[in-house]
Amino acid sequence: MRDIDELRELRDFDTGTPPLDDATRQRARARLLAAIDGPAARVRPRRPVLRIALTAGLAAAVAAGVLVAVRDDDGTATHRTAKPPATSAPAMRNVSAQTVLKGAAAYAREHERTVSPRDDQFIYTREIIKETNQKTGATKSYVDENWRSVDGSKRSWIMEIGHGWWSPPLKKGESVWPPQDWGALRKLPTDPKRLILSIANEFGGRATSLDDISDEQWWQVHFSLAGLLKLVPVMPEGLRPAAYEALGMVPGVKLVPNQKDAEGRTGVAVAYDDPTRPEGSFGSYFIFDPKTYEFLGFRDVRTSGDGAAMKTYTQLSYLDSWAVVDRVKERP
């Protein structure tokens, strides 16, 4: 019935409305093809799909530094969402999420620092996190320092909102997304379309073009790209700009103006309007400078506890500094 309702809405579409952007048009085309194929074609076989397990929202996974890809035959995926505040910014009305992400890619290309760490070294990162209890307004700040083994063969030190632990190397046959070792990161395509297809096909897809990607797969692509950008602060040359451009190709990325970063600066955010979520709900925000498109940081929602004891926090975070070091716990 959903597809029929959408076709009725299309019939009543106001011809005075501005034309659809490429991302929205692509999503509409995919749904229209699904409607034409009929109900039988929309029955999804039980197959492994990407599932990201979040214990306290995506923000906690950011600090932990690893999203673990789990094969899940029931096709479910859980994640918390946050509703964007109702804001308006007349100066930003004619700017799309795609424009911002292309600008972010251009900024990253111009300012990225090229590194070639040795396998026996570590990537050091220092992240600043500010959390505000949504009920009480109380705010706490954390400094998380991480040391990741470049080739993944040594144990790493990981911190999550002020708490740290030793992360052992992956065992034989284990894998994570996004890749944490430099060798695996260097194998990822730096062409945005090829990067999207490689991610879509990583989890059981057979896409040869972007038109072959379903709504479910687009969610997987978005979540994988978001994880790559959030959890890998240091990347091989060209990969971050490609990831920004690829994110701009995902149907459903939207602009959310007037968002404050952890330093109190007002930026413009990019969020994802997931068609599988309740209408109006959003996940993480990527916040950018509205003029230069420099990346300013993330906005997330984190929860702790259950039931009446559950607490909800607005979390703002950014990468303060990074370096390549020879030993774990060594500061630059």
N, C-alpha and C positions, 0 to 999 in steps of 0.2 A: 504494500500500500504506500510505503514511503516514496517509491519511485513514481507512482501515479500522481501522488500529491505534488511532487516536485514538477512533473510535467504540466499539471494544472496551473501551478504558479508561473511556469514559463509562458503559458498561454496568456496569462493576465499581465505579463511583464510590461512595464511602462516604457514606451519607445523613447521617452525623453531622458531616460537614465543613461549615464555615461557608459561606454562600452566596457565589457569585462576585461580584466587583465589576463595575461597568459596563464597564470597559475589557476585562476578560477575557471577559465574556459577549459583547461585540461581536466580539472576535476569533474566539471559538468559533462564533458564528453565521455569520461570513463563511466559515470553513473548512467548516462543515456544508453551506452552500449550494453551495460548490465541489464537495463530495463528491456531492451530489445531482445536480448537472449532469453528472457523469460525466467520464471521462478526456479526451474530446475537447474539452470546454469548458475544460480546464486548459491546453491547448496555447496558449502565448502567442505572438502574432504578433511578427515582428521589427519593432519600432518604437523610436523614440528614447526613452531614459529618462535620468533624471538620473544623472550620474556625477560624483563629486567626486574629483579626482586629488590624492592625498596623497603627498608625497615623503618625509616623515619623521614620519608620524602626524598626527592632527588637531591636536595641540598646536602643531606648527610652523605649520600654517595659521592658528591663532588669532593667533600673533604676527605672521605675515605680513599678516593682516587681510583677506584676500579668499579666498572659495571660488569657483572658476570653474566655472560650469555648462557641461558639455561634452555634446553629443549623441553617444551611443554606441549603434550599432545592434546590438551583440552582447549588450546587456542586462547587462553585467558591471559590478561596482562593487567596488573594493578599499578596505579600511580595516583598521587593526590594532585588536585588542581586548585588554582586560585583564581577568583574572579577579578578582572581588571577594574580599577576604579573608573568611574565615568568622568572623563576629562575631555577638554577640547583645546586645540591649538591651531588657530586659523592658518598660521604660517606653514604648518606641516600637512595641510589637507591634500595638497597635490603631490605629496611624496609618498611613494609606495614602499612596502617592506623590501621589495626587490631592489629599489634604488639605494636604500640604506645598506643592504648587504653587499651590493656591488661596490659601493663606496668604501665599506669596511674592508673588502678584499683589496681594493686599490691602496688603501692606507696601510694594510698589513704588508703588501708587497714592497712598498716604499720604505717601510721602517723595520721589517723583520731582520733579525740578527741570525746569520747563517752559522751553524755549529756542526761539528763532526766529532762527537764524543767517541772515545774508545770504549770497547765492550766492557772493560774492567772498571769503568768510572761510574759516577752517580749523577743524576740530575737533581739538583737542590731547588726547591721552590718554597717561597714564603708567602702565605695567603692571609689576608685580613678578612675576618668575618664579623659582621655586626648583626645581632639578633634582637628583635623587639617582640615581647609578649603581646599578642594582639588584644588580650583582655585587660592586662594591667598597665601596659605601656612601658614596662621596665625594659631597659636595653643593656645587653652585655656584649663585650667585644672579645674576640679570640684571635690569637696568632698561631696559625698552623704551619709547621715546618715539616717538609717531606724530603726524604732522600730515596730516590728510585734507582735500582740497578739498571744500567743501560741495556745490558743484554738479558736481564731477567734471571741470571744464574745465581745471584746473591740475594740474601734477604734484604728487604727494604724497610725503612722506618716511615710509618704512615701516621698522620694525625687527623682527628675528626673533632671539630669544635673543642679543641683544647686537650683531648685525650689521645695518647699515642700508643702504638704497638708495633711489634715486628711482624712484617708480612713475609712469609717464606716464599721461595721460588716456586713457580708452577711445577706440578708433577707431570710426568710423561703423559701425553694425551689430553692434558687440560688446556683450555684456552679462555681468554677473556676478551670482551669488547668494551672500550677500545683497546687495541694492542698497547702494551706498556713498554715493550722493548724496541729499541731504535731500528733494528733490522726489519721487524714487521711493519713499523711505521713507514719506512722508506719504500716498501713494496706497494703502498696504497697509491692509487692514481692521483696525479695533480691536475687532471682535467676534470672539471666538475661533473659533466655528464657521465664519464667513465667511473668516477667515484660513486655516484648514485647507483649505477648498474652493478658495480662490484658489491655494494652493500646489500642491494635488493636480492642479488643472487647468492649472497653468503648464507642466507637463511631459507634456502629451498626454492628460490625463484628461478625463472628461466627467461628473464626479460632481455630483449635485444635492443629495445628502445624505451624511452620514457613513457610512451603510450601504452606499453605492455604492463605497467605497474598499477596494481589495484590499490584501492583505498587502504586496505589492511597493510599492504607492503609499503605504502607511503608513510603510514604511521611508523613502521619499523625503520624506514630510511630516516625520517625526522629524528626519532629517538636516538638512533645510532650517530647521526651527525651532531646532535646536541651533546651526546656523551663524549664524542671525540673533541669537540671544541671546549667543553667544560672540564674534562678530566685529563687532558694532555696539554699542559701549559707551554711546553716546548716541543716543536715539531720540526721535521726536515723541511728544507726550503721549498716553498710553493704549496705545501699541504694545507696550511691554515687559510690562505686566500681561496684555494679551491673549495674548502669546506664551507666558507662563507657563501660563495657563489652557488654551491650546490644547495645550501639551505634556502637560498632565494628561489630555487626552482621547485621546492616542495609546495604543492597545492595546500593552501590553508595558512601559510605564514602571514601574519597581520601586524600592522603598525599600532603601537600603543603610546601616544605622546605623553609628555609631562611626567616622566618617571625619574625619581631621585636615586642616585647611586649612593654607595657607602660614604662618600665624601661630601654628600649634600648637593652635588651638581645635578642640574636638571638635564635630562637627556631624552632621547626617543628610544623606545624599546621595540623589539621584535618578539612576538609570541606565536604560538601555533594553535590554530583553530581546528582541533581534531574532530573529524566528522563522527567518530565513534564515541565521543564524550557528550555529556549533557550540554545543551545549547548555552553559550555564554561563558563556559568555563575555560580556563587557560592553564597552562603549565608554567614552566620557567620563562623568565624574561631575559633577553640579551639587551643590555643598555648601551647605547652609542651616543657620542657627541653629535648634536643635531646639525653641526656645520661641517666638521672634518670627518665624521663617521669613525673616529677613533673609538675602539672598544673601551668602555668604562667599567663594566662589571656585570654581575648577575643579580637577579632578584628571584628568590624562591620562597616557598612556604614549607616549614618543617613542623611536624607534630611529634609529641612525646606523650606516653601514657595512653590509657584506654578509658572509654566511657566518660563518666562525669569528671574523671581526673585528667582527661586529655587536655594538653596545652598546645596552642597553635602559635607559631612564631613566624614573623616576616624576616627573612634572612637576606642580607645584602653582602656580597663578597667580591673580592677582586685579587688579582695576582700582584703582590707588592714587588717581588724581585725573584730572579732565578739565576742559576749558575751551574757550570759543570765542575764537579769536585772529584777528588781521587778516593775519598773515603767517606763512609756513612758517618753522619753526625759532624762532618767537617763543614764549617761555614766559610763562605768566600771572603 
